[in-house]
Amino acid sequence: MANPFSLPFQFNNQSISEWLGHFKSAGVIVTGQEINGVLTVLNREHAKIEVPLLQLVLMRLTPVVLYLAEFLQKTIITKPQQAKTAQMSCHILQCMAFLHGYLAKQVTDNSQKVLHANYALQITGIAFQHYAISYERPPGELWEGMSKCYQLALHANLLDVPVEKPLPGLQVVATIALALKRNLLFCLASPYRFKQQKIQQLFAFCTQHSKLVTFVQPGSSMEYVFCWDYQASDSFQPVYAKPEQLPEKFVLFHAYDLLQAEQAAQSPDIDGQQLTSYFNYYDELLAGSKFSLSKPYVFVSGFVQIFEFFERHVRDYGISTANPPPSPKNLNFSDLDLTTDKASKKQGMNKVASSEIWEVSQDDTENIKLKFGAIKLVSTAQPLFFVAEAMQLKLAVGDVFVGYDIALKPKLGLVHCVDIKLNGKIQKSVVEICIGKVSVLSQSSSIINHQALLLENEAGKELFLADGKYALGAILKYDEKDLRLEKVVSMSPKYIRYVVTVCQ
């Protein structure tokens, strides 16, 4: 077939081989740029190319991309200032994963469906690794592609069918199910908290131990079950602890065999205790909290409630005594009745608000009732982590909340697990209390006021965002200051957390 797409080769083996031969003496970056250009064209024009011809090209390029990805990964680590290299590497893998996923749907032979779906998922996993090493949020398209491959394999009963003669480097997780499990395990382990070399080791660990992950049915009584919401491709983190209310489309799984075998603790490269805490709901912290006096707090949960709480009650990093919320002085957990702030009309601003210009109803922006809960925090062996007993309001894994004690200084908290074994009035969970001053940033001049939480301490500044898609290096303009996004620290279903610097 002639080449109508300005590709540097014709759709035949000889032409592709001649083109690939030019890279023997080329550098990694130049080779990456050429491969990236070709994959960009194929990604754009894939529907116009006959399936056998696209297969031919893709099967020739896949081993080259896998080989190239290893060298680009080293460049990302050794030369972190070259942000474009990281972007190129991630884009190459994303394009390759998409094209294999597309072919998995187009081919009719089941063995070819298995091959392309498996390769799509394996390359997606490698892309997740590259995004983590770059401390960048992976795009929703990768999660969407995973979802399509899973559904295709599920409906065709191909999840556990192995790939025939997989490529070197793709042999360990050679079924669709194993590739999925590796990806889910890696994302669940929150790789962004590690340094780059540890992220590499974590990915290798998840690859080797993917067979110890088990898919389970909704009615299972197994503890420590996790959920992948495969419709939530735009979520910051669609993999999380099993919630009380399951999403519409989900996969449940557990890593109990991994815990039982204590494989993580035996790994020479990964801190087993730190890793397995993500797979057992921080059970060792829940069971082994220190004997100490608990600290009572009042709290509000969720971005909307936090923003409203700061608007009404917080001035200069402290809670205003002129307009105090419920007091934590005499919290009685046996007979608790915290008041709820009624919605009140906000004071007028000195300048015209964008809501007035665009005729947004005031009722829509002001009718927010503050709901307060009570919480007791007990110290654990892990600094900044506490076992929390909450009443009035329920917390969910991934929630962000703000609490305050009698010192009337707001503190930012993150929910890492909820004890699913407890049913009753008191909810038990493991939370992290962040050190530093927390404040709300606003964009009052924008049509939509995308507020955010800023945490400031001696280590630097971190920004918590509830929505939006941003690239590293992006500058977010707020009324208070302009901030540059430097790297992702962590993600949950409810927020994404960035290290930021102030733009001068």
matplotlib code that plots the C-alpha trace (Angstrom):
import matplotlib.pyplot as plt

x = [0.0, 1.2, 1.8, -0.6, 0.2, 3.7, 5.2, 9.0, 8.3, 6.0, 3.6, 6.0, 8.7, 11.6, 10.7, 10.2, 13.5, 15.4, 13.8, 14.6, 18.2, 18.8, 18.6, 21.6, 23.9, 21.3, 21.0, 18.2, 16.5, 16.6, 15.3, 12.5, 11.6, 11.3, 9.3, 7.1, 6.4, 5.4, 3.1, 1.5, 0.5, -0.6, -2.7, -4.4, -4.9, -5.4, -9.1, -7.9, -5.3, -6.2, -6.0, -3.4, -1.1, -1.5, -0.7, 2.4, 3.8, 2.8, 4.4, 7.6, 7.6, 6.6, 10.0, 11.7, 9.5, 10.0, 13.8, 13.6, 11.5, 14.2, 16.7, 14.3, 13.5, 17.2, 17.3, 14.3, 16.0, 19.5, 18.4, 15.2, 15.5, 14.7, 10.9, 10.3, 12.0, 9.6, 6.7, 7.9, 8.4, 5.0, 3.4, 5.1, 3.8, 0.3, 0.1, 1.4, -1.1, -4.0, -3.1, -2.8, -6.2, -7.7, -6.4, -7.7, -11.2, -10.7, -9.1, -11.4, -8.9, -9.1, -5.3, -4.7, -7.3, -5.4, -2.1, -3.1, -5.2, -2.4, 0.2, -2.0, -2.4, 1.3, 2.4, -0.2, 1.5, 4.9, 3.3, 2.0, 5.5, 6.9, 4.3, 5.1, 8.8, 8.1, 5.7, 3.0, -0.6, -1.4, -4.1, -7.6, -7.1, -4.9, -7.6, -10.2, -8.0, -7.6, -11.4, -12.0, -9.5, -11.0, -14.5, -13.5, -11.7, -14.5, -17.2, -15.0, -13.9, -10.3, -9.0, -6.9, -5.8, -2.0, -0.3, 1.4, 5.1, 5.1, 7.9, 10.9, 10.1, 6.4, 6.5, 5.9, 2.3, 1.3, -2.4, -4.9, -5.8, -2.2, -1.5, -4.6, -3.6, -0.1, -1.4, -4.0, -1.4, 1.1, -1.5, -2.9, 0.6, 0.7, 4.1, 4.4, 5.5, 8.7, 11.9, 12.4, 14.7, 12.2, 9.4, 11.3, 11.7, 8.0, 7.0, 9.2, 7.8, 4.2, 5.1, 6.6, 3.7, 0.7, -0.3, -1.0, -3.8, -7.2, -10.4, -13.5, -17.2, -19.3, -20.7, -17.3, -16.6, -12.9, -11.2, -9.1, -11.0, -10.3, -12.3, -11.5, -14.2, -13.6, -16.1, -14.2, -11.4, -11.2, -10.9, -7.6, -7.4, -10.1, -8.5, -9.3, -10.6, -14.0, -16.7, -20.0, -21.8, -20.2, -20.0, -22.0, -19.0, -16.4, -13.8, -13.1, -9.8, -7.6, -3.9, -4.5, -2.2, 0.5, 0.1, -0.1, 3.1, 4.9, 6.5, 6.7, 8.6, 11.1, 11.9, 15.4, 14.3, 11.0, 10.1, 7.5, 5.8, 5.4, 4.1, 1.7, 0.1, -1.7, -3.0, -4.3, -6.1, -3.4, -4.5, -1.3, -2.0, -5.6, -4.7, -1.6, -2.3, -0.4, -1.9, -2.3, -4.9, -7.0, -7.3, -10.9, -11.5, -14.5, -14.2, -15.8, -15.2, -14.9, -13.8, -17.2, -17.6, -14.0, -14.2, -17.4, -16.0, -13.0, -15.3, -17.4, -15.1, -11.4, -9.4, -5.6, -4.9, -7.1, -10.7, -12.5, -13.8, -16.2, -18.0, -17.1, -18.2, -19.1, -16.6, -14.5, -14.0, -16.8, -17.2, -19.3, -19.0, -21.7, -24.3, -23.1, -25.2, -23.1, -25.0, -25.3, -24.6, -27.5, -26.9, -26.4, -26.1, -22.4, -21.2, -21.1, -17.7, -16.1, -16.0, -18.6, -18.4, -18.3, -21.5, -23.3, -21.9, -22.9, -26.3, -25.6, -28.4, -27.3, -29.3, -27.1, -23.9, -25.1, -27.3, -24.6, -25.1, -22.1, -22.2, -19.9, -18.6, -16.6, -13.4, -10.9, -7.4, -5.1, -1.3, 0.2, 3.7, 3.9, 4.4, 1.6, -0.8, -3.6, -6.4, -9.5, -12.9, -15.5, -19.2, -21.9, -20.1, -18.8, -15.4, -14.4, -11.1, -9.5, -11.4, -9.8, -11.0, -10.2, -10.4, -9.7, -9.1, -9.3, -6.3, -8.7, -6.1, -7.4, -5.5, -5.6, -6.4, -6.3, -8.3, -6.2, -8.5, -11.8, -12.3, -14.9, -15.3, -17.0, -20.7, -22.3, -22.4, -18.6, -16.5, -12.9, -10.3, -6.6, -5.9, -2.9, -2.7, -0.6, 1.9, 1.7, -0.7, -3.7, -5.5, -8.0, -6.9, -9.6, -10.0, -12.7, -12.0, -12.7, -16.1, -15.7, -14.0, -11.7, -10.7, -7.8, -6.2, -2.6, -0.5, 2.6, 5.4, 9.2, 9.5, 7.7, 4.2, 1.7, -1.6, -4.7, -7.0, -10.5, -10.8, -9.2, -6.5, -3.0, 0.4, 3.6, 5.1, 1.6, 1.1, -2.2, -3.2, -5.0, -6.1, -3.5, -0.5, 0.5, 1.8, 3.8, 3.0, 6.3, 5.3, 2.5, 2.8, -0.3, -3.8, -7.1, -10.6, -11.2, -8.1, -4.7, -1.8, 1.1, 4.3, 4.2, 6.5, 5.5, 6.0, 7.9]
y = [0.0, 3.5, 5.9, 8.8, 9.9, 11.4, 8.5, 7.9, 4.4, 2.3, -0.3, -3.3, -5.0, -4.0, -0.3, -0.4, -2.2, 0.4, 3.2, 1.5, 0.9, 4.6, 4.7, 2.4, 5.4, 7.9, 9.1, 8.2, 11.6, 11.8, 8.3, 9.1, 12.2, 10.2, 7.4, 9.9, 11.6, 8.4, 7.3, 10.6, 10.2, 6.6, 7.7, 10.4, 8.4, 4.9, 4.5, 5.1, 2.4, -1.2, -3.4, -5.8, -3.0, -1.2, -4.5, -4.9, -1.5, -1.8, -5.2, -3.9, -0.8, -2.3, -3.9, -0.7, 1.3, -1.0, -0.8, 3.0, 3.4, 2.0, 4.5, 7.4, 6.4, 6.7, 10.1, 11.2, 10.2, 11.5, 14.7, 15.8, 19.3, 18.0, 18.0, 17.6, 14.2, 13.0, 14.3, 12.6, 9.3, 9.3, 10.3, 7.5, 4.9, 6.4, 6.3, 2.7, 1.6, 3.2, 1.6, -1.9, -1.3, -0.2, -3.3, -5.6, -4.4, -4.7, -8.2, -11.2, -13.9, -14.4, -15.1, -11.7, -10.0, -11.4, -10.2, -6.7, -6.2, -7.6, -5.4, -2.4, -3.0, -3.8, -0.7, 1.3, 0.0, 1.1, 4.5, 4.7, 4.1, 6.8, 9.3, 8.4, 8.8, 12.2, 13.1, 13.9, 12.9, 10.2, 11.2, 9.8, 8.3, 5.6, 4.6, 4.7, 2.4, 0.0, 0.0, -0.9, -3.7, -5.2, -5.1, -6.6, -9.5, -10.0, -10.3, -12.6, -14.7, -13.9, -12.6, -15.6, -16.7, -16.3, -14.5, -16.9, -16.2, -12.7, -10.3, -10.3, -8.0, -8.8, -12.4, -12.1, -10.8, -12.5, -12.6, -9.8, -10.4, -10.4, -7.1, -5.5, -6.7, -5.4, -2.0, -1.8, -2.9, -0.3, 2.5, 1.4, 1.5, 5.3, 5.4, 9.2, 9.2, 7.3, 8.6, 7.7, 4.6, 3.3, 3.8, 1.6, -1.1, -0.8, -1.4, -4.4, -5.7, -5.3, -7.0, -10.0, -10.3, -9.6, -13.2, -12.7, -10.2, -11.8, -10.5, -11.0, -10.8, -8.0, -10.4, -11.6, -11.3, -11.0, -8.1, -5.4, -5.4, -2.6, -1.1, 0.0, 2.3, 1.7, 4.3, 7.1, 7.6, 11.3, 10.7, 11.6, 8.1, 5.5, 2.8, 2.9, 0.9, -0.6, 2.0, 1.4, 2.5, 0.7, 2.6, 1.6, -0.1, -1.7, -4.4, -5.6, -7.2, -7.9, -8.6, -10.9, -13.5, -10.9, -10.0, -13.6, -14.6, -11.6, -11.2, -7.4, -7.6, -10.0, -7.7, -6.3, -3.1, -2.1, -1.2, -4.0, -2.4, 0.9, -0.9, -3.3, -0.6, 0.4, -3.2, -3.9, -0.7, 0.3, -2.5, -2.4, 1.2, 0.6, -2.3, -0.9, 2.8, 4.2, 4.4, 8.2, 10.8, 11.4, 14.9, 16.1, 18.1, 19.5, 19.1, 19.7, 17.4, 18.0, 20.9, 22.7, 22.5, 23.6, 26.6, 27.7, 27.1, 29.4, 32.0, 32.2, 31.4, 31.7, 35.0, 35.3, 31.5, 31.4, 30.8, 34.1, 34.4, 37.1, 34.5, 31.1, 27.7, 24.9, 24.6, 21.5, 22.2, 20.0, 17.3, 14.5, 11.4, 9.6, 12.3, 14.5, 17.2, 19.6, 22.5, 23.0, 26.5, 27.8, 29.2, 32.9, 35.6, 36.5, 40.0, 42.0, 42.4, 45.7, 44.9, 43.4, 39.6, 37.5, 35.8, 39.2, 39.8, 36.4, 36.5, 33.5, 33.1, 34.2, 31.4, 28.9, 30.3, 31.0, 28.2, 26.1, 24.6, 23.8, 20.3, 19.7, 16.4, 15.5, 13.5, 12.1, 11.5, 8.9, 8.8, 5.8, 4.5, 6.4, 10.2, 12.4, 9.4, 9.0, 6.6, 8.7, 8.1, 10.2, 11.0, 12.9, 12.9, 9.9, 10.0, 8.2, 7.0, 9.9, 12.6, 15.9, 17.6, 20.5, 20.1, 22.4, 22.0, 24.4, 26.3, 27.4, 26.8, 24.9, 21.7, 19.9, 16.2, 13.3, 10.1, 7.0, 4.2, 3.5, 0.4, -1.5, -4.0, -1.5, -0.7, 1.7, 5.3, 5.8, 5.4, 4.4, 5.4, 6.3, 9.9, 12.0, 15.4, 17.7, 20.1, 23.7, 26.6, 25.8, 28.5, 28.9, 30.4, 32.0, 33.1, 35.7, 37.3, 34.1, 33.1, 29.9, 30.4, 27.3, 27.5, 25.4, 24.6, 25.8, 24.1, 25.9, 24.7, 24.6, 22.0, 24.2, 24.7, 22.1, 22.8, 20.6, 20.8, 19.3, 19.4, 20.4, 19.1, 20.7, 20.0, 20.3, 23.7, 25.3, 28.6, 28.9, 32.5, 33.2, 36.4, 35.8, 34.7, 32.9, 29.3, 27.0, 23.2, 21.4, 17.8, 15.5, 14.3, 12.1, 11.5, 10.3, 10.1, 13.5, 15.5, 15.9, 17.2, 19.2, 20.6, 24.3, 27.3, 31.0, 32.9, 36.1]
z = [0.0, -0.8, 2.1, 2.0, 5.5, 5.1, 7.1, 6.6, 5.3, 3.1, 4.6, 4.1, 6.1, 3.9, 4.0, 7.8, 8.3, 6.3, 8.3, 11.6, 10.4, 10.4, 14.2, 14.8, 15.1, 16.3, 19.9, 22.2, 22.0, 18.2, 18.0, 20.4, 18.4, 15.2, 16.8, 18.5, 15.2, 13.6, 16.4, 16.5, 12.8, 13.4, 16.4, 14.3, 11.1, 12.6, 11.4, 7.7, 7.7, 6.9, 10.0, 8.7, 7.7, 11.0, 12.7, 10.6, 11.6, 15.3, 15.7, 14.2, 16.4, 19.7, 20.6, 19.5, 21.8, 24.8, 24.3, 23.8, 26.9, 29.2, 27.9, 28.1, 31.7, 32.6, 31.0, 33.0, 36.2, 35.4, 33.7, 35.5, 34.1, 30.6, 31.1, 27.3, 27.4, 30.1, 28.1, 24.9, 26.7, 28.2, 24.9, 23.0, 25.4, 25.5, 21.7, 21.6, 24.2, 22.4, 19.1, 20.5, 22.3, 19.0, 17.2, 20.0, 19.0, 15.3, 14.9, 14.8, 15.9, 19.6, 20.0, 18.3, 20.5, 23.6, 22.2, 21.5, 24.6, 26.8, 25.1, 25.5, 29.2, 29.7, 27.9, 29.9, 33.0, 31.8, 31.0, 34.6, 35.7, 33.5, 34.7, 38.3, 37.8, 36.2, 39.1, 36.6, 36.7, 34.1, 31.6, 31.7, 28.3, 29.9, 32.4, 29.6, 27.5, 30.4, 30.8, 27.2, 27.2, 30.4, 29.1, 25.7, 27.5, 30.0, 27.3, 25.2, 28.2, 27.5, 30.8, 31.6, 28.1, 27.8, 24.9, 22.5, 22.4, 24.1, 23.4, 25.8, 28.6, 28.4, 29.5, 33.2, 33.0, 29.8, 30.4, 30.3, 34.0, 35.2, 33.3, 34.9, 38.3, 38.0, 37.0, 39.7, 42.4, 41.2, 41.3, 44.6, 46.2, 45.7, 43.9, 43.9, 47.6, 46.6, 45.0, 41.4, 42.0, 44.5, 41.9, 39.5, 42.2, 43.1, 39.5, 39.2, 42.5, 41.4, 38.1, 39.9, 42.4, 40.3, 40.5, 44.2, 43.4, 43.3, 41.7, 44.0, 43.7, 45.4, 48.0, 49.2, 53.0, 52.4, 54.3, 52.7, 49.4, 46.8, 44.0, 40.5, 39.1, 35.4, 34.4, 36.2, 33.7, 34.6, 38.3, 40.0, 41.4, 40.3, 42.5, 46.2, 49.2, 48.6, 49.5, 51.2, 47.9, 44.9, 41.6, 38.6, 36.8, 39.1, 39.6, 43.1, 44.1, 47.1, 47.8, 50.8, 49.4, 49.1, 52.7, 53.9, 52.0, 53.5, 50.1, 50.5, 53.8, 52.2, 49.3, 49.5, 47.6, 49.0, 52.5, 53.1, 56.0, 54.2, 51.1, 52.7, 54.8, 51.6, 51.1, 54.6, 55.4, 57.9, 60.1, 62.2, 63.1, 63.9, 66.1, 67.7, 68.5, 71.4, 74.8, 75.1, 75.9, 72.8, 71.4, 70.6, 67.5, 65.6, 61.9, 58.5, 55.6, 51.8, 49.8, 49.6, 53.4, 54.0, 51.7, 53.4, 56.8, 56.0, 54.5, 57.7, 60.6, 59.7, 59.8, 59.7, 60.0, 63.2, 64.0, 64.7, 68.2, 67.0, 65.0, 66.6, 65.3, 67.7, 70.6, 71.0, 74.8, 76.1, 73.4, 74.8, 72.6, 74.5, 73.9, 71.0, 69.5, 67.4, 65.9, 62.2, 60.8, 58.9, 55.5, 55.8, 53.2, 52.6, 53.0, 49.9, 48.1, 47.4, 43.7, 41.4, 41.5, 38.3, 39.4, 39.2, 35.7, 34.4, 36.3, 38.5, 41.0, 44.5, 45.9, 44.0, 45.5, 49.1, 50.2, 51.9, 55.4, 57.4, 58.9, 61.8, 63.1, 66.2, 66.2, 68.7, 67.6, 69.2, 68.4, 66.5, 66.0, 62.7, 63.0, 61.9, 61.6, 64.1, 64.8, 64.6, 66.1, 64.4, 65.1, 63.4, 60.0, 58.2, 56.6, 53.4, 52.1, 50.2, 52.0, 53.0, 56.1, 58.4, 62.2, 65.1, 68.8, 71.7, 70.3, 67.4, 64.7, 61.7, 60.8, 57.5, 57.6, 55.1, 55.4, 54.5, 55.6, 57.3, 59.5, 57.6, 60.4, 62.7, 62.5, 64.8, 65.9, 66.1, 63.0, 63.3, 60.7, 60.1, 59.3, 58.6, 60.1, 57.9, 59.6, 58.7, 58.0, 55.8, 53.9, 51.0, 47.7, 45.4, 41.8, 42.3, 38.9, 37.0, 35.7, 37.8, 41.1, 41.3, 44.9, 46.4, 49.7, 50.3, 53.0, 54.1, 56.4, 56.7, 53.9, 51.4, 49.9, 48.7, 46.9, 47.1, 44.1, 43.8, 40.1, 36.8, 34.5, 34.8, 33.4, 35.5, 35.2, 34.8, 36.6, 38.5, 39.2, 42.5, 44.2, 46.9, 44.8, 41.6, 42.0, 39.7, 39.8, 40.4, 41.0, 42.1, 45.7, 45.9, 44.5, 45.9, 44.4, 46.0, 45.4, 43.8, 45.8, 44.2, 45.5, 44.3, 44.3, 44.4, 41.1, 41.7]

ax = plt.figure().add_subplot(projection="3d")
ax.plot(x, y, z, "-o")
ax.set_aspect("equal")
plt.show()
